[in-house]
Amino acid sequence: MKLRIRENTLRFRLGRSEVESFGRTGMIGDKVRFGPKMDEFGYSLKKTPQTKFSASFTDGMIVVHVPAADADSWANSDEVSLAGTFLPDEQTELKILIEKDFVCLNAHNDEDQSDRYPHPKGDSAF
């Protein structure tokens, strides 16, 4: 799972097996380790019975709660993205975007793309 953070937007990209796992178990996450005695930075998606997105950041962990009905519909369809917003207070809006990760058309590194979805404009990075 990839996470892109820009301003008040969280953008998650999931490969095929990650979408399947999230749909089946209701949770997926990852973390960055900064060494054996350093803190970790983690991020996860969790299904919730609530009807709205919510999010928290505690002890170096971003947790985004995704409405289960929306998550299940997205995971079991050809829909590319699932979007929502979280309003933690009157001045703050956090935008959340969860996407299925496509094969890059212009591969520029050695990153494994075998678990990605076929790109709508082509089947491979070549």
Order of alpha helices (4+ residues) and beta strands (2+ residues): beta-beta-alpha-beta-beta-beta-beta-alpha-beta-beta
